[in-house]
Structure formats: C-alpha cells, structure tokens
Amino acid sequence: MYAERSLGANAVPIEELQRRLDGSGAAILEIAVLPGEVVTIAITHSDVKVSRSSQPSAEIAALSNRAVEGDEHASEALYDAMIRPADRILSGATSVVIVPDRLLAGIPFASLTDRTTGRRLTERMPVAIASNASSLRIGNGPAQKASSIAGVVLPSGDASTLPDSEREVADVAAFYSHSTALLPRQARWEALQRAATSANVIHIAGHTERQPGDGGEALLFAGAEEGPLERVSWQTILAAPALHAGVVVLAACETLRPPKSATRALSLGAAFGAGGADVIGTLAPIPDRDAHALFRSIHRQLAAGFSATDALHIAQLEAIRNETAGGRTRAWRALAVLTRQIPH
C-alpha cells in the first residue's frame, strides 16, 4: 500500500489485485527502492512473496544508468537484486507486469540478464511495465485484429533523418487495411486528434526535444501557417480528450522516461496511456535505421492480432536471434510497453 501511494495511486489491497489476476497467468512485480534496500513484491492470483535486498539506493541508481547503456554486468546485478528474489513465483507465470519505483523508471527490464542461464527476462516471458499496480484492469480477452492506423511524421530540422521517418510510416501503414498519414507539414496536434478518432493504432515518428528546466521531453508538431513548431508536452497530452486508439507507438527518443526533477511529472508515454491505451515507446535514444526495422516488426504483429505486449515480445525475440547470428544492433533493449491491462 505504501509503495502504491508513493506512485500517486489510490492503492487497492493485494486481495483485489489477486482477484484481477485470476485466470490470467500473469504476475505483478512491484519494486520499491528505500535508502538502504530494494523491496520486491511479487503477486500472482494465488501467491505473494516479499523480498528485501540490502543495497544502497545510490548503487541501484548507478547500475540503472549503466544498464540503459548496455552494460552487461549492471544488467546481471539488477537481475540479482530485483528479479531473482521472485524466481519461485515467476516460474509459474506466463507474463510479468513490472511496477518500478520512480528511481527505476528508465531500466530496460526486458533485457536484464540471468547470469546463471545467460537468458534475458524477455526470453523467459513477455514483459510489460505499469505506472502502478492499482490501475491495472482485467484484459478483454484476445486482442482484436487492428485494421486501421494513423501515422504521423513529425517535422525535423535535420533533413537527413526525415526520409527514414517517412519510409517508416509508409512501411508500417502497409500492414493495415486503412491508414491515414500526416507528413511533416500536416503533422499538427489537432490533426492527429482528428485522425485518431477512426484509428486502432497511432504511430508517431520523429524526434523529441527536452523542455527548459528538465520539464521532460516534448513532441515537436507542426505549427499553424508555417509558424514555429508546437511543443506537445505530457501536460498537453493529458489535458486533451482521450484518444480512441488502443495502441500508441512512440517512435521517438526517451518517450517512456519521466523528468527526473518533478516527482509527479509523467513521461510522454504515460500521458498517452492515461487514456487507456497501451503505449510502446523508448527508454533511450536509438538509431533511426534500427528503429525502422524494430517498429516494422512490431506493427506486423499488431496487424496480425497480437496485443502490444506480445507484439513487442516477438519483435525483441527476433532481434535477439539476429544478435546471436552476428547482428550488431542492441536497440531492442531501449523499447518497452507501458500497459494498464493485465495480459492474458
């Protein structure tokens, strides 16, 4: 209850979470960082396990930063501190939703490595993250096949990156029966809201810009009448009417990382997710070419009827196989899915 309240949630009892988990096969892993220890609370429909690991918060913060950069030793150390204590419960689960402490918001949990097996957590099961456990709701059964997409190419001052973004949106739109594409000059915030009323999926490609005073990242939309670009922050997204799309894909940098300085500030992804959508976004910058391949794989699965959590899981497994075969990209580590649904 204390952990949930620290995340700004109206906390519900564990018994209520277990009722929602019944029949899902999912586990919830809530991880809280205290000054001298890490507390992992693992919950399934029939079991609860609380584990405490003595580790200074400053050390966890340092490991988190290194894990985001792809440091294998940090990835293994974080697995030992936060995932291994829940091994017994996870052994019977088919998926996991991780609710991280704010200090852990940027950790690529899917890529944390079990040093005893050499396997990533995503190789074990689908991994999603949630802003808190109390807002998780029972899923609506199998995902419905997505048939329509609203794709947006954000304006960019760097002409060299623009063709990649346009090709990305055109490629992913080809998987769907109906598509609307907003190219840079048409990519206004109000235009996206109109297009989203008839789309199952939204895809936003481009770049973000950090706001002054660590106000977090903002998406740069086209302004009116050739005017300056419109900066759409998490506050702007939260104040807008909820989008109808079930999945929002944010193919821009650090869309799932909240500002560090403000305790109640949201990431861009969390602001979109507040309306009920599952959000696939990024924890760190990734090269445009790698993003193109990863997001194409994700949309192939979404259009085939997979949920956002499963679509990302499949894309990450494909990328891991490519790594094993000699591929160089590790960009898949930077992707995560933020959900408010308990996977089934």
Contacts in CASP RR format, 6 or more apart in sequence:
PFRMAT RR
TARGET T0000
AUTHOR 0000-0000-0000
METHOD contacts of the structure
MODEL  1
MYAERSLGANAVPIEELQRRLDGSGAAILEIAVLPGEVVTIAITHSDVKV
SRSSQPSAEIAALSNRAVEGDEHASEALYDAMIRPADRILSGATSVVIVP
DRLLAGIPFASLTDRTTGRRLTERMPVAIASNASSLRIGNGPAQKASSIA
GVVLPSGDASTLPDSEREVADVAAFYSHSTALLPRQARWEALQRAATSAN
VIHIAGHTERQPGDGGEALLFAGAEEGPLERVSWQTILAAPALHAGVVVL
AACETLRPPKSATRALSLGAAFGAGGADVIGTLAPIPDRDAHALFRSIHR
QLAAGFSATDALHIAQLEAIRNETAGGRTRAWRALAVLTRQIPH
1 11 0 8 1.000
1 13 0 8 1.000
2 32 0 8 1.000
3 30 0 8 1.000
3 32 0 8 1.000
3 39 0 8 1.000
3 41 0 8 1.000
3 99 0 8 1.000
3 101 0 8 1.000
4 11 0 8 1.000
4 12 0 8 1.000
4 30 0 8 1.000
4 132 0 8 1.000
4 133 0 8 1.000
4 134 0 8 1.000
5 11 0 8 1.000
6 32 0 8 1.000
6 101 0 8 1.000
6 102 0 8 1.000
7 99 0 8 1.000
7 101 0 8 1.000
7 102 0 8 1.000
7 131 0 8 1.000
7 132 0 8 1.000
8 132 0 8 1.000
8 264 0 8 1.000
9 131 0 8 1.000
9 132 0 8 1.000
9 133 0 8 1.000
9 134 0 8 1.000
9 135 0 8 1.000
10 134 0 8 1.000
11 134 0 8 1.000
12 133 0 8 1.000
12 134 0 8 1.000
14 43 0 8 1.000
14 48 0 8 1.000
17 28 0 8 1.000
17 43 0 8 1.000
17 133 0 8 1.000
17 134 0 8 1.000
17 136 0 8 1.000
18 43 0 8 1.000
18 44 0 8 1.000
18 45 0 8 1.000
18 46 0 8 1.000
18 48 0 8 1.000
19 45 0 8 1.000
20 136 0 8 1.000
20 137 0 8 1.000
20 138 0 8 1.000
20 342 0 8 1.000
21 27 0 8 1.000
21 28 0 8 1.000
21 43 0 8 1.000
21 44 0 8 1.000
21 45 0 8 1.000
21 342 0 8 1.000
22 45 0 8 1.000
23 45 0 8 1.000
23 344 0 8 1.000
24 45 0 8 1.000
24 95 0 8 1.000
24 138 0 8 1.000
24 139 0 8 1.000
24 342 0 8 1.000
24 343 0 8 1.000
24 344 0 8 1.000
25 44 0 8 1.000
25 45 0 8 1.000
25 92 0 8 1.000
25 93 0 8 1.000
25 94 0 8 1.000
25 95 0 8 1.000
25 344 0 8 1.000
26 44 0 8 1.000
26 93 0 8 1.000
26 94 0 8 1.000
26 95 0 8 1.000
26 96 0 8 1.000
26 97 0 8 1.000
26 342 0 8 1.000
26 343 0 8 1.000
26 344 0 8 1.000
27 42 0 8 1.000
27 43 0 8 1.000
27 44 0 8 1.000
27 86 0 8 1.000
27 89 0 8 1.000
27 90 0 8 1.000
27 92 0 8 1.000
27 93 0 8 1.000
27 95 0 8 1.000
27 96 0 8 1.000
27 97 0 8 1.000
28 41 0 8 1.000
28 42 0 8 1.000
28 43 0 8 1.000
28 44 0 8 1.000
28 96 0 8 1.000
28 97 0 8 1.000
28 99 0 8 1.000
28 130 0 8 1.000
28 133 0 8 1.000
28 136 0 8 1.000
29 40 0 8 1.000
29 41 0 8 1.000
29 42 0 8 1.000
29 43 0 8 1.000
29 82 0 8 1.000
29 83 0 8 1.000
29 86 0 8 1.000
29 90 0 8 1.000
29 96 0 8 1.000
29 97 0 8 1.000
29 98 0 8 1.000
29 99 0 8 1.000
30 40 0 8 1.000
30 41 0 8 1.000
30 43 0 8 1.000
30 98 0 8 1.000
30 99 0 8 1.000
30 133 0 8 1.000
31 38 0 8 1.000
31 39 0 8 1.000
31 40 0 8 1.000
31 41 0 8 1.000
31 82 0 8 1.000
31 98 0 8 1.000
31 99 0 8 1.000
31 100 0 8 1.000
31 101 0 8 1.000
31 104 0 8 1.000
32 38 0 8 1.000
32 39 0 8 1.000
32 41 0 8 1.000
32 101 0 8 1.000
33 39 0 8 1.000
33 57 0 8 1.000
33 60 0 8 1.000
33 101 0 8 1.000
33 103 0 8 1.000
33 104 0 8 1.000
34 57 0 8 1.000
35 56 0 8 1.000
35 57 0 8 1.000
36 54 0 8 1.000
36 55 0 8 1.000
36 56 0 8 1.000
36 57 0 8 1.000
37 52 0 8 1.000
37 53 0 8 1.000
37 54 0 8 1.000
37 55 0 8 1.000
38 52 0 8 1.000
38 53 0 8 1.000
38 55 0 8 1.000
38 60 0 8 1.000
38 81 0 8 1.000
38 82 0 8 1.000
39 50 0 8 1.000
39 51 0 8 1.000
39 52 0 8 1.000
39 53 0 8 1.000
40 50 0 8 1.000
40 51 0 8 1.000
40 52 0 8 1.000
40 53 0 8 1.000
40 82 0 8 1.000
40 83 0 8 1.000
40 85 0 8 1.000
40 86 0 8 1.000
41 48 0 8 1.000
41 49 0 8 1.000
41 50 0 8 1.000
42 48 0 8 1.000
42 49 0 8 1.000
42 50 0 8 1.000
42 51 0 8 1.000
42 85 0 8 1.000
42 86 0 8 1.000
42 89 0 8 1.000
42 90 0 8 1.000
43 89 0 8 1.000
43 133 0 8 1.000
44 89 0 8 1.000
44 92 0 8 1.000
44 93 0 8 1.000
47 89 0 8 1.000
49 85 0 8 1.000
49 86 0 8 1.000
49 88 0 8 1.000
49 89 0 8 1.000
51 85 0 8 1.000
51 86 0 8 1.000
53 81 0 8 1.000
53 82 0 8 1.000
53 85 0 8 1.000
55 81 0 8 1.000
57 103 0 8 1.000
60 78 0 8 1.000
60 81 0 8 1.000
60 103 0 8 1.000
60 104 0 8 1.000
61 103 0 8 1.000
63 74 0 8 1.000
63 77 0 8 1.000
63 78 0 8 1.000
63 81 0 8 1.000
64 74 0 8 1.000
64 78 0 8 1.000
64 103 0 8 1.000
64 104 0 8 1.000
64 106 0 8 1.000
64 107 0 8 1.000
66 73 0 8 1.000
66 74 0 8 1.000
67 74 0 8 1.000
67 75 0 8 1.000
67 78 0 8 1.000
67 107 0 8 1.000
67 108 0 8 1.000
67 111 0 8 1.000
67 112 0 8 1.000
68 106 0 8 1.000
68 107 0 8 1.000
68 108 0 8 1.000
68 283 0 8 1.000
68 284 0 8 1.000
68 334 0 8 1.000
69 284 0 8 1.000
70 108 0 8 1.000
70 111 0 8 1.000
70 330 0 8 1.000
70 333 0 8 1.000
72 113 0 8 1.000
75 111 0 8 1.000
75 112 0 8 1.000
75 113 0 8 1.000
76 112 0 8 1.000
76 113 0 8 1.000
76 114 0 8 1.000
76 115 0 8 1.000
78 107 0 8 1.000
78 112 0 8 1.000
79 112 0 8 1.000
79 113 0 8 1.000
79 114 0 8 1.000
79 115 0 8 1.000
79 121 0 8 1.000
80 115 0 8 1.000
82 104 0 8 1.000
82 112 0 8 1.000
83 90 0 8 1.000
83 109 0 8 1.000
83 112 0 8 1.000
83 114 0 8 1.000
83 121 0 8 1.000
84 114 0 8 1.000
90 96 0 8 1.000
90 124 0 8 1.000
90 125 0 8 1.000
93 125 0 8 1.000
94 125 0 8 1.000
94 126 0 8 1.000
94 343 0 8 1.000
95 125 0 8 1.000
95 126 0 8 1.000
95 127 0 8 1.000
95 128 0 8 1.000
95 309 0 8 1.000
95 343 0 8 1.000
96 121 0 8 1.000
96 125 0 8 1.000
96 126 0 8 1.000
96 127 0 8 1.000
96 128 0 8 1.000
97 128 0 8 1.000
97 129 0 8 1.000
97 130 0 8 1.000
97 133 0 8 1.000
97 136 0 8 1.000
97 339 0 8 1.000
97 342 0 8 1.000
97 343 0 8 1.000
98 109 0 8 1.000
98 127 0 8 1.000
98 128 0 8 1.000
98 129 0 8 1.000
98 130 0 8 1.000
99 129 0 8 1.000
99 130 0 8 1.000
99 131 0 8 1.000
99 132 0 8 1.000
99 133 0 8 1.000
100 106 0 8 1.000
100 107 0 8 1.000
100 109 0 8 1.000
100 129 0 8 1.000
102 258 0 8 1.000
102 263 0 8 1.000
105 256 0 8 1.000
105 257 0 8 1.000
105 258 0 8 1.000
105 267 0 8 1.000
106 256 0 8 1.000
106 257 0 8 1.000
106 283 0 8 1.000
106 284 0 8 1.000
107 283 0 8 1.000
108 283 0 8 1.000
108 284 0 8 1.000
108 333 0 8 1.000
108 334 0 8 1.000
108 336 0 8 1.000
109 121 0 8 1.000
109 127 0 8 1.000
109 129 0 8 1.000
109 336 0 8 1.000
110 120 0 8 1.000
110 121 0 8 1.000
110 122 0 8 1.000
110 127 0 8 1.000
110 312 0 8 1.000
110 316 0 8 1.000
110 333 0 8 1.000
110 335 0 8 1.000
110 336 0 8 1.000
111 120 0 8 1.000
111 121 0 8 1.000
111 122 0 8 1.000
111 332 0 8 1.000
111 333 0 8 1.000
112 120 0 8 1.000
112 121 0 8 1.000
113 119 0 8 1.000
113 120 0 8 1.000
113 121 0 8 1.000
114 120 0 8 1.000
114 121 0 8 1.000
114 124 0 8 1.000
120 316 0 8 1.000
120 320 0 8 1.000
121 127 0 8 1.000
122 313 0 8 1.000
122 316 0 8 1.000
122 317 0 8 1.000
122 320 0 8 1.000
123 317 0 8 1.000
123 320 0 8 1.000
126 309 0 8 1.000
126 310 0 8 1.000
126 312 0 8 1.000
126 313 0 8 1.000
126 343 0 8 1.000
127 309 0 8 1.000
127 313 0 8 1.000
127 336 0 8 1.000
128 308 0 8 1.000
128 309 0 8 1.000
128 336 0 8 1.000
128 337 0 8 1.000
128 338 0 8 1.000
128 339 0 8 1.000
128 343 0 8 1.000
129 256 0 8 1.000
129 336 0 8 1.000
129 337 0 8 1.000
129 338 0 8 1.000
129 339 0 8 1.000
130 136 0 8 1.000
130 338 0 8 1.000
130 339 0 8 1.000
130 340 0 8 1.000
131 266 0 8 1.000
131 270 0 8 1.000
131 338 0 8 1.000
131 340 0 8 1.000
135 340 0 8 1.000
136 339 0 8 1.000
136 340 0 8 1.000
136 341 0 8 1.000
136 342 0 8 1.000
137 340 0 8 1.000
137 341 0 8 1.000
137 342 0 8 1.000
138 341 0 8 1.000
138 342 0 8 1.000
139 341 0 8 1.000
139 342 0 8 1.000
139 343 0 8 1.000
139 344 0 8 1.000
140 341 0 8 1.000
141 344 0 8 1.000
142 305 0 8 1.000
142 344 0 8 1.000
143 305 0 8 1.000
143 306 0 8 1.000
143 307 0 8 1.000
143 310 0 8 1.000
144 200 0 8 1.000
144 305 0 8 1.000
145 303 0 8 1.000
145 304 0 8 1.000
145 305 0 8 1.000
146 176 0 8 1.000
146 200 0 8 1.000
146 201 0 8 1.000
146 247 0 8 1.000
146 302 0 8 1.000
146 303 0 8 1.000
146 305 0 8 1.000
147 176 0 8 1.000
147 177 0 8 1.000
147 178 0 8 1.000
147 200 0 8 1.000
147 303 0 8 1.000
148 176 0 8 1.000
148 177 0 8 1.000
148 178 0 8 1.000
148 179 0 8 1.000
148 180 0 8 1.000
148 198 0 8 1.000
148 199 0 8 1.000
148 200 0 8 1.000
148 201 0 8 1.000
149 172 0 8 1.000
149 173 0 8 1.000
149 175 0 8 1.000
149 176 0 8 1.000
149 178 0 8 1.000
149 179 0 8 1.000
149 180 0 8 1.000
149 199 0 8 1.000
149 200 0 8 1.000
149 201 0 8 1.000
149 202 0 8 1.000
149 203 0 8 1.000
149 299 0 8 1.000
150 179 0 8 1.000
150 180 0 8 1.000
150 182 0 8 1.000
150 192 0 8 1.000
150 195 0 8 1.000
150 196 0 8 1.000
150 198 0 8 1.000
150 199 0 8 1.000
150 201 0 8 1.000
150 202 0 8 1.000
150 203 0 8 1.000
150 245 0 8 1.000
151 169 0 8 1.000
151 172 0 8 1.000
151 173 0 8 1.000
151 179 0 8 1.000
151 180 0 8 1.000
151 181 0 8 1.000
151 182 0 8 1.000
151 195 0 8 1.000
151 202 0 8 1.000
151 203 0 8 1.000
151 204 0 8 1.000
151 205 0 8 1.000
152 169 0 8 1.000
152 181 0 8 1.000
152 182 0 8 1.000
152 187 0 8 1.000
152 192 0 8 1.000
152 195 0 8 1.000
152 202 0 8 1.000
152 203 0 8 1.000
152 204 0 8 1.000
152 205 0 8 1.000
153 162 0 8 1.000
153 165 0 8 1.000
153 166 0 8 1.000
153 169 0 8 1.000
153 181 0 8 1.000
153 182 0 8 1.000
153 183 0 8 1.000
153 184 0 8 1.000
153 187 0 8 1.000
153 205 0 8 1.000
153 206 0 8 1.000
154 165 0 8 1.000
154 184 0 8 1.000
154 187 0 8 1.000
154 204 0 8 1.000
154 205 0 8 1.000
154 206 0 8 1.000
154 207 0 8 1.000
154 219 0 8 1.000
154 220 0 8 1.000
154 221 0 8 1.000
154 222 0 8 1.000
154 252 0 8 1.000
155 184 0 8 1.000
155 185 0 8 1.000
155 187 0 8 1.000
155 220 0 8 1.000
155 221 0 8 1.000
155 222 0 8 1.000
155 229 0 8 1.000
156 162 0 8 1.000
156 165 0 8 1.000
156 184 0 8 1.000
156 206 0 8 1.000
156 207 0 8 1.000
156 220 0 8 1.000
158 207 0 8 1.000
161 206 0 8 1.000
161 207 0 8 1.000
161 288 0 8 1.000
162 184 0 8 1.000
164 288 0 8 1.000
164 289 0 8 1.000
164 292 0 8 1.000
165 205 0 8 1.000
165 206 0 8 1.000
165 251 0 8 1.000
165 288 0 8 1.000
166 183 0 8 1.000
167 292 0 8 1.000
168 205 0 8 1.000
168 251 0 8 1.000
168 288 0 8 1.000
168 291 0 8 1.000
168 292 0 8 1.000
168 295 0 8 1.000
168 296 0 8 1.000
169 181 0 8 1.000
169 203 0 8 1.000
169 205 0 8 1.000
170 181 0 8 1.000
171 292 0 8 1.000
171 296 0 8 1.000
172 203 0 8 1.000
172 249 0 8 1.000
172 295 0 8 1.000
172 296 0 8 1.000
172 299 0 8 1.000
173 179 0 8 1.000
173 181 0 8 1.000
173 203 0 8 1.000
175 299 0 8 1.000
175 300 0 8 1.000
175 302 0 8 1.000
175 303 0 8 1.000
176 200 0 8 1.000
176 201 0 8 1.000
176 299 0 8 1.000
176 303 0 8 1.000
178 198 0 8 1.000
180 195 0 8 1.000
180 198 0 8 1.000
180 199 0 8 1.000
182 188 0 8 1.000
182 191 0 8 1.000
182 192 0 8 1.000
182 195 0 8 1.000
184 222 0 8 1.000
185 222 0 8 1.000
186 222 0 8 1.000
187 221 0 8 1.000
187 222 0 8 1.000
188 221 0 8 1.000
188 222 0 8 1.000
188 223 0 8 1.000
188 224 0 8 1.000
188 230 0 8 1.000
189 221 0 8 1.000
189 230 0 8 1.000
189 232 0 8 1.000
189 236 0 8 1.000
189 240 0 8 1.000
192 202 0 8 1.000
192 204 0 8 1.000
192 221 0 8 1.000
193 240 0 8 1.000
193 241 0 8 1.000
193 243 0 8 1.000
196 202 0 8 1.000
196 243 0 8 1.000
196 244 0 8 1.000
196 245 0 8 1.000
197 244 0 8 1.000
198 244 0 8 1.000
199 244 0 8 1.000
199 245 0 8 1.000
200 245 0 8 1.000
200 246 0 8 1.000
200 247 0 8 1.000
201 245 0 8 1.000
201 246 0 8 1.000
201 247 0 8 1.000
201 248 0 8 1.000
201 249 0 8 1.000
201 299 0 8 1.000
201 302 0 8 1.000
202 243 0 8 1.000
202 245 0 8 1.000
202 247 0 8 1.000
202 248 0 8 1.000
202 249 0 8 1.000
202 277 0 8 1.000
203 249 0 8 1.000
203 251 0 8 1.000
203 295 0 8 1.000
203 299 0 8 1.000
204 219 0 8 1.000
204 248 0 8 1.000
204 249 0 8 1.000
204 250 0 8 1.000
204 251 0 8 1.000
204 252 0 8 1.000
205 251 0 8 1.000
205 252 0 8 1.000
205 291 0 8 1.000
205 295 0 8 1.000
206 220 0 8 1.000
206 251 0 8 1.000
206 252 0 8 1.000
207 220 0 8 1.000
207 252 0 8 1.000
207 253 0 8 1.000
208 217 0 8 1.000
208 218 0 8 1.000
208 219 0 8 1.000
208 220 0 8 1.000
208 252 0 8 1.000
208 253 0 8 1.000
208 254 0 8 1.000
208 255 0 8 1.000
208 268 0 8 1.000
209 217 0 8 1.000
209 218 0 8 1.000
209 220 0 8 1.000
209 231 0 8 1.000
210 216 0 8 1.000
210 217 0 8 1.000
210 218 0 8 1.000
211 217 0 8 1.000
211 218 0 8 1.000
211 231 0 8 1.000
211 233 0 8 1.000
213 261 0 8 1.000
214 259 0 8 1.000
214 260 0 8 1.000
214 261 0 8 1.000
214 262 0 8 1.000
215 233 0 8 1.000
215 259 0 8 1.000
215 261 0 8 1.000
215 262 0 8 1.000
215 265 0 8 1.000
216 233 0 8 1.000
216 234 0 8 1.000
216 258 0 8 1.000
216 259 0 8 1.000
216 265 0 8 1.000
217 252 0 8 1.000
217 253 0 8 1.000
217 254 0 8 1.000
217 255 0 8 1.000
217 257 0 8 1.000
217 267 0 8 1.000
217 268 0 8 1.000
218 231 0 8 1.000
218 232 0 8 1.000
218 233 0 8 1.000
218 268 0 8 1.000
219 231 0 8 1.000
219 232 0 8 1.000
219 252 0 8 1.000
219 268 0 8 1.000
220 229 0 8 1.000
220 230 0 8 1.000
220 231 0 8 1.000
220 232 0 8 1.000
221 229 0 8 1.000
221 230 0 8 1.000
221 231 0 8 1.000
221 232 0 8 1.000
222 229 0 8 1.000
222 230 0 8 1.000
223 229 0 8 1.000
223 230 0 8 1.000
233 268 0 8 1.000
234 258 0 8 1.000
234 265 0 8 1.000
234 266 0 8 1.000
234 267 0 8 1.000
234 268 0 8 1.000
234 269 0 8 1.000
234 270 0 8 1.000
234 271 0 8 1.000
235 271 0 8 1.000
237 268 0 8 1.000
237 271 0 8 1.000
237 272 0 8 1.000
238 266 0 8 1.000
238 271 0 8 1.000
238 274 0 8 1.000
242 274 0 8 1.000
242 275 0 8 1.000
242 276 0 8 1.000
243 272 0 8 1.000
243 275 0 8 1.000
243 277 0 8 1.000
245 277 0 8 1.000
246 276 0 8 1.000
246 277 0 8 1.000
246 278 0 8 1.000
247 277 0 8 1.000
247 278 0 8 1.000
247 279 0 8 1.000
247 280 0 8 1.000
247 302 0 8 1.000
247 308 0 8 1.000
248 269 0 8 1.000
248 272 0 8 1.000
248 273 0 8 1.000
248 277 0 8 1.000
248 278 0 8 1.000
248 279 0 8 1.000
248 280 0 8 1.000
249 279 0 8 1.000
249 280 0 8 1.000
249 281 0 8 1.000
249 295 0 8 1.000
249 298 0 8 1.000
249 299 0 8 1.000
250 256 0 8 1.000
250 268 0 8 1.000
250 269 0 8 1.000
250 272 0 8 1.000
250 279 0 8 1.000
250 280 0 8 1.000
250 281 0 8 1.000
250 282 0 8 1.000
251 281 0 8 1.000
251 282 0 8 1.000
251 291 0 8 1.000
251 295 0 8 1.000
252 268 0 8 1.000
252 282 0 8 1.000
253 282 0 8 1.000
253 284 0 8 1.000
253 285 0 8 1.000
253 286 0 8 1.000
254 267 0 8 1.000
254 282 0 8 1.000
254 283 0 8 1.000
254 284 0 8 1.000
254 285 0 8 1.000
255 267 0 8 1.000
255 268 0 8 1.000
255 269 0 8 1.000
255 279 0 8 1.000
255 281 0 8 1.000
255 282 0 8 1.000
256 267 0 8 1.000
256 268 0 8 1.000
256 269 0 8 1.000
256 270 0 8 1.000
256 279 0 8 1.000
256 281 0 8 1.000
256 282 0 8 1.000
256 283 0 8 1.000
256 336 0 8 1.000
256 338 0 8 1.000
257 267 0 8 1.000
257 283 0 8 1.000
257 284 0 8 1.000
258 265 0 8 1.000
258 266 0 8 1.000
258 267 0 8 1.000
258 270 0 8 1.000
259 265 0 8 1.000
266 274 0 8 1.000
267 338 0 8 1.000
269 279 0 8 1.000
269 281 0 8 1.000
269 338 0 8 1.000
270 279 0 8 1.000
270 338 0 8 1.000
272 279 0 8 1.000
273 279 0 8 1.000
273 338 0 8 1.000
273 340 0 8 1.000
276 340 0 8 1.000
278 307 0 8 1.000
278 308 0 8 1.000
278 309 0 8 1.000
278 337 0 8 1.000
278 338 0 8 1.000
278 339 0 8 1.000
278 340 0 8 1.000
278 341 0 8 1.000
279 308 0 8 1.000
279 337 0 8 1.000
279 338 0 8 1.000
279 339 0 8 1.000
280 298 0 8 1.000
280 308 0 8 1.000
280 311 0 8 1.000
280 312 0 8 1.000
280 335 0 8 1.000
280 336 0 8 1.000
280 337 0 8 1.000
280 338 0 8 1.000
281 335 0 8 1.000
281 336 0 8 1.000
281 337 0 8 1.000
281 338 0 8 1.000
282 334 0 8 1.000
282 335 0 8 1.000
282 336 0 8 1.000
283 334 0 8 1.000
283 335 0 8 1.000
283 336 0 8 1.000
284 333 0 8 1.000
284 334 0 8 1.000
285 334 0 8 1.000
286 294 0 8 1.000
286 331 0 8 1.000
286 334 0 8 1.000
286 335 0 8 1.000
287 329 0 8 1.000
287 331 0 8 1.000
290 329 0 8 1.000
290 331 0 8 1.000
291 331 0 8 1.000
293 329 0 8 1.000
294 315 0 8 1.000
294 319 0 8 1.000
294 331 0 8 1.000
294 332 0 8 1.000
294 335 0 8 1.000
297 314 0 8 1.000
297 315 0 8 1.000
297 318 0 8 1.000
297 319 0 8 1.000
298 311 0 8 1.000
298 312 0 8 1.000
298 315 0 8 1.000
299 311 0 8 1.000
301 310 0 8 1.000
301 311 0 8 1.000
301 314 0 8 1.000
301 315 0 8 1.000
302 308 0 8 1.000
302 311 0 8 1.000
306 314 0 8 1.000
307 341 0 8 1.000
307 343 0 8 1.000
308 337 0 8 1.000
308 339 0 8 1.000
309 337 0 8 1.000
309 339 0 8 1.000
309 343 0 8 1.000
310 343 0 8 1.000
312 335 0 8 1.000
312 336 0 8 1.000
312 337 0 8 1.000
315 332 0 8 1.000
315 335 0 8 1.000
316 332 0 8 1.000
316 335 0 8 1.000
319 329 0 8 1.000
319 331 0 8 1.000
319 332 0 8 1.000
320 332 0 8 1.000
322 329 0 8 1.000
323 329 0 8 1.000
323 330 0 8 1.000
END
